[in-house]
């Protein structure tokens, strides 16, 4: 954990953001009293999921591909019936 004052944070913000990106926690103090914290955000997985990940987990009914009723289509189109 890194502890810095406000002036140091303003002067070297990008350096402390890099440190946070690398897992460091930075405490910012005002008159030697902690007031804020810069901490890393959990990263989302950037790898693409493999195709067919849910294969065999469920079945799609054949009626899924049937045409929707006109009133349902009208609702999606914003047309009042």
N, C-alpha and C positions, 0 to 999 in steps of 0.2 A: 504494500500500500504506500502511495506517495502522498505527502501532505504539502500543499503549497498555499501561498497567499493570493489574493485577487489580482494584484499587479503582475505576479509571475504567471498566473493563468492567462491574463490578457496578452502578455508579451509572447508567450510560447504555446498558445492554445493548440496549434496544429501538432506540435511535438507531443503534447499530453493526449491528444486524440489518437495519435499513432500508438502511444503506450496503452491506452484503453483498448484499442483494437487488438493488441497483443495480449490482452488478459489482465492488465493492471487496473487497480482501482485508484482513483485520484480524489483526494479530499481537498476541497477549496475552503480556506479559512478567511474570515474577516475579523481583523483585530485579534488574531490567534484563537478564534472560536470557529469550529467547523460549521459551515452553513450549506454546503452543497457537495455532491459526489458525482464524479464522472466514472461510469463503470461500463464494461463491455455489454453489448446486447447479444443475446444468444442468436447465433447465425442459423438461418434455415438451410436445409440440405440443398446444395446446388446441383447435385447429380440428378439426371433425368431418371424417372422410374422406368423400369423395363416394361416393354409392351407385353400385354397378356398377364399382368400381375394378379388379376382376379379371375383368371380362367378357371372354370369349373366351380366357382364359389356361388354362382347364382344362375338362374335361367331367365331369359327375356321371353315373355309371352309373345306368340305370333301376332296377337291383336295389337301389340305395341306399334306395329307399322301400318295399321289401318288408318284411313282418313278420319280426322277429327270431325265431330258434328259441327254444322255451320254456326250454331250459337257459341260454341267454344272458340272457334276461329274469330268470330266477331268480337269476343271479349279481348283476345290478344291484339286485335286490330284497333281497338278503341271505338268500335262501331256499336251503337246502342241497338238492341233488338226489341 
